[in-house]
Amino acid sequence: MDSDSESEDLLLDDEGVFDDFTVASSWERLISEIEATCRKWQTNLAEDCLVCGAEVCDGYGRLHKVHCDLNYGNKSYRLDFYFEVDKQGTADDWLMDCHHLQVSFGVQDFLVLAPVSMSGVILDAPEATLLLSAVSVALSNCGSIWPAFVPVHDPTRKAYRGIQGMRGPYCRSFEADRIGSQVPVKLMHLEGLYDLFISKLAFCSPDSAAEYDGKVSFSVRLTYHTPMPGFEISSAEDALTPTAKAVEGFDGDTSFKRQWDEECPWAEWYTVDDPIKGFELIATWANRIAESSLDMAEFENISVFEADKWLLAPIMTQVSEPLMESSNVSFAYRMRKLFEAFSISKEAKFMGDFCTGDSLIMKRITSSTMVPPTSVLDRVLKSLLPEGEVVSTLFEGRRNHQIAQDVKGAPTNSLFAQFCLHAMWFGDCNICAISVLWIEFVREMRWYWEELQSFPRMPRGGKPDFKSCLVHQKLQLLAACIERKAEEQHQHTQAVTMKRLNNDNTGWQGGADPSLPAEGTFEEGNNLESQEGSLMLLRTRDRMRLPTTQKQPLMTEDMLLEREHALVVLGDSPSGKMTRAKLQASMLSSDMSAFKAANPRASFEDFIRWHSPRDWVENDVFQDSLESLSPSSSSNNFENLSWPPKGRLSDRMAHPDNSWIQLWESVDPVPADKQKPLFDHTREGEKVIHYLETLRPHKLLAQMICTAFSSVIDILCSMEISMPKALQVEINQLCATIVSILKPLTESSLSDTDIMDNMDDWDGDIEELCSLLERAEKHIILATSLYKKLSDTPRLFSALYNKYISVEKQKKSPGEVKLESLVSPSEQASIAELFPPVSLSQTQRRILRMGNFLNGHEPFTRELVFSHHDHYQQGQNVRYRMEEVDQWQNMLSHRMYIRGSPNDLQVAYSVVSND
């Protein structure tokens, strides 16, 4: 009875307790979440070859990443899956665009499980083991052999632990750690590193592996940096292109060093930090075999020239990217400031309105109105107007002067172009500073005019160039007026002096010679300024005298348009036609009068033979004989020729209604010095000064913008370098854009209203121009820096520059993509010259250095990959073999990656063991 009750109580107890084995623990739920996520990624990879939501890892073109968030207990974790879309080669190939975990452990696709915390690492060892176990179980359930890693220890140690399940009774474990202080001397040399790897081989290898045969395979990558005094490498772990930053408190003596761009054309206006601080040379050896530490000691002394491959990469300055954007010393920045002044210039009628601080116009200006002090103004004017400087040609030494003509600017060497460039750097190039400089500049022009002094940066004997801007034409006209007026005064002084001398010589003889012709009569040869020519007058067979004529009138473009407008206004009436004909033939009429004065018995045919030989059709035989006669020929020679010569006027000149014949018959014989001047240089000079003083601000600034743009392009392109094709194409496109946008700005038919109405449209267009100029300016500076350092290797120079442009087009920074290029054997000697021999004191301390010297320079970093393969015999592990049998016949059982420098040693080790 008791036993029955006891059994009944036990049954009741069993019925009262229910064990639900479907309820999982938190660890099992974590495994389930990881498994579900991995299965999803596997499916996406199999179907679409790209996991949904994946993003490209910065700097790793083939590597993508996708993540998911996990919770375990009261902690949050992030599981990242890194995978390659296009699997090419392995990490052992020293590929430049590999993730540091790929290089360290020789893997391709992998998982990283890290806590969501400030440190991003797991400090508790049991927690790391538990997480790795969870990932391993989940991957085993998925049938995946992806390796998984967790970051451990302190973040500065860059330590990882990892595991990879393999098909069979094996698994691979990973471990990485780092020494961030002074490295033991033994581990600074290849012998010690070899011994370190051999010590790891003492642990058990897989049971099926053959005994250690003593051979170790290794690959080496040495990285050298050219000397950079005052700078140090500042590169993030994942940054592929190294960058340099200035060393704080650097007390090295660099005062004697010249600026790198001292001889560059832009150095006259500003200097820029060198975008290329140095170069990184990478030398690699692959698949070498070492049987003992002696082999490694011998390899440490091997020449770098025996490497399998050399790669060269530039070391960029940290501010090379934002240099042009943030700097106020670039041409692009100054062009933006100049356009700001142009936008404000429409507010006033005269430049002087911006010099009065209490005016209503000044009160409406919200931008800077700072004007440099007088001392700066004087220094700028002295630089702009140097004494005694003569320019032979305005296009001397310039390549792209065509753009100045296309946009109607001024040549770069001209006075107005130099004014524009100086104005860009006068203060902060605001409208007030430009106004002050312009007013002082016009005062200097008036002084040159009143004192009849030739001003600099303007060739003598020139005339206004209609292909240039109007201000430049006016300055050319003023220079010509000064030259002609000074010449006139000089001739007048000479004439007075000669007259005084003649009076002194004839006075003691009792008066003038009565045989001389009276003043005002026109006998043959009376024009004393004429010269005897080789031709003969047709009627008298006398020698033709070549008259002195008036110089051709000079006109600027606006004067020519005004003259054409006046001719149109005259209309078609008889009086209007006559007046128009006189105005158009004023120069011809002056020449006819001077010719008649020099040759009173000359005919119209004689004038044509002198003035327009093409309109005189002459017998060839007579012409050849006549041209053979010199002015000193005997008169008997003329008698042997038939006379008169068989010649005639051309059809157009022989026409009865020809205006030339009518004009010849109407003009009187008057020497050039007695005629009314065709060009009043005094009046025209004053008109030029008046134009400069009353020029509307927006018209001046419009011409300044066109001239400044063309001059800046000319300056930047005048660098003597072998310009890469990509850079030349960019400059050509920039020039074409400049012409299309700026050409309407200086059209003569453009009225003030047109400029005001289109100001907003020009705002966006010129801002686009400034952006294009900014990029081209940066590229030209970069190309110049590269060329100065790689002038002996033009192929390398072009390759590195083109790769930089390619990276920039992808909207990536140089730190995200390795800017490297393969060095050919013929270029290695030139590249080695980038590493000058070290001093004797440094050579004596080689015992504390790593070896593998290049001209005495030790590697900045040395990377090694030691590997050992276990060999298997046929019939072993048949049940665990994959389809690729070779993987098990020659399995990589031990691998060690070492990255070292004198103050840093990073080791990553992986080993295959039994499960």
Sequence and secondary structure as in RCSB ss.txt:
>XXXX:A:sequence
MDSDSESEDLLLDDEGVFDDFTVASSWERLISEIEATCRKWQTNLAEDCLVCGAEVCDGYGRLHKVHCDLNYGNK
SYRLDFYFEVDKQGTADDWLMDCHHLQVSFGVQDFLVLAPVSMSGVILDAPEATLLLSAVSVALSNCGSIWPAFV
PVHDPTRKAYRGIQGMRGPYCRSFEADRIGSQVPVKLMHLEGLYDLFISKLAFCSPDSAAEYDGKVSFSVRLTYH
TPMPGFEISSAEDALTPTAKAVEGFDGDTSFKRQWDEECPWAEWYTVDDPIKGFELIATWANRIAESSLDMAEFE
NISVFEADKWLLAPIMTQVSEPLMESSNVSFAYRMRKLFEAFSISKEAKFMGDFCTGDSLIMKRITSSTMVPPTS
VLDRVLKSLLPEGEVVSTLFEGRRNHQIAQDVKGAPTNSLFAQFCLHAMWFGDCNICAISVLWIEFVREMRWYWE
ELQSFPRMPRGGKPDFKSCLVHQKLQLLAACIERKAEEQHQHTQAVTMKRLNNDNTGWQGGADPSLPAEGTFEEG
NNLESQEGSLMLLRTRDRMRLPTTQKQPLMTEDMLLEREHALVVLGDSPSGKMTRAKLQASMLSSDMSAFKAANP
RASFEDFIRWHSPRDWVENDVFQDSLESLSPSSSSNNFENLSWPPKGRLSDRMAHPDNSWIQLWESVDPVPADKQ
KPLFDHTREGEKVIHYLETLRPHKLLAQMICTAFSSVIDILCSMEISMPKALQVEINQLCATIVSILKPLTESSL
SDTDIMDNMDDWDGDIEELCSLLERAEKHIILATSLYKKLSDTPRLFSALYNKYISVEKQKKSPGEVKLESLVSP
SEQASIAELFPPVSLSQTQRRILRMGNFLNGHEPFTRELVFSHHDHYQQGQNVRYRMEEVDQWQNMLSHRMYIRG
SPNDLQVAYSVVSND
>XXXX:A:secstr
 HHHHHHHHHHHHHHH    TTS  HHHHHHHHHHHHHHHHHHHHHHHSS TT EE TT TTEEEEEEEEEETTE
EEEEEEEEESS  S GGG  TT  HHHHHH  SSEEEEEESSSS SB  HHHHHHHHHHHHHHHHHHT    EEE
EES GGGTEEEEEEE SSSEEEEEEEEEE S   GGGGSHHHHHHHHHHHHTS   TTS    S EEEEEEEEEE
   TTEEE   TT SS EEEE TT     TTS  TTTTSGGGGT     SEEEEEEEEEEEEEEESSHHHHHHHH
T  GGG SEEEEEEEEETTTTTHHHH SSSHHHHHHHHHHHHHHHTT SSGGGGG TTSHHHHH  S      HH
HHHHHHHHHS TT   S TTTT S HHHHHHTT   TTSHHHHHHHHHHTSTT  HHHHHHHHHHHHHHHHHHHH
TT   SSS TT    TTS HHHHHHHHHHHHHHHHHHHHHHHHHHHHHHHHHHHHHHTTTS  TTS  TT   TT
  TT EEEEEE TTT  EEEE          HHHHHHHHHHHHHT SSHHHHHHHHHHHTHHHHHHHHHHHHH T
T  HHHHHHHH GGGEEE HHHHHHHHT  TT  HHHHHTS SS SEEE HHHHSTT HHHHHHHH     GGGS
  SS HHHHHHHHHHHHHH  HHHHHHHHHHHHHHHHHHHHHTS S   HHHHHHHHHHHHHHHHHHGGGG TT 
 HHHHHHTHHHHHHHHHHHHHHHHHHHHHHHHHHHHHHHSTT HHHHHHHHHHHHHHHHTT  GGGS   EEE G
GGHHHHHTTS    HHHHTTGGGS    BTTB  SEEEEEEEEEEE  TTTTGGG  S THHHHEEEEEEEEEEE
ETTEEEEEEEEEEE 
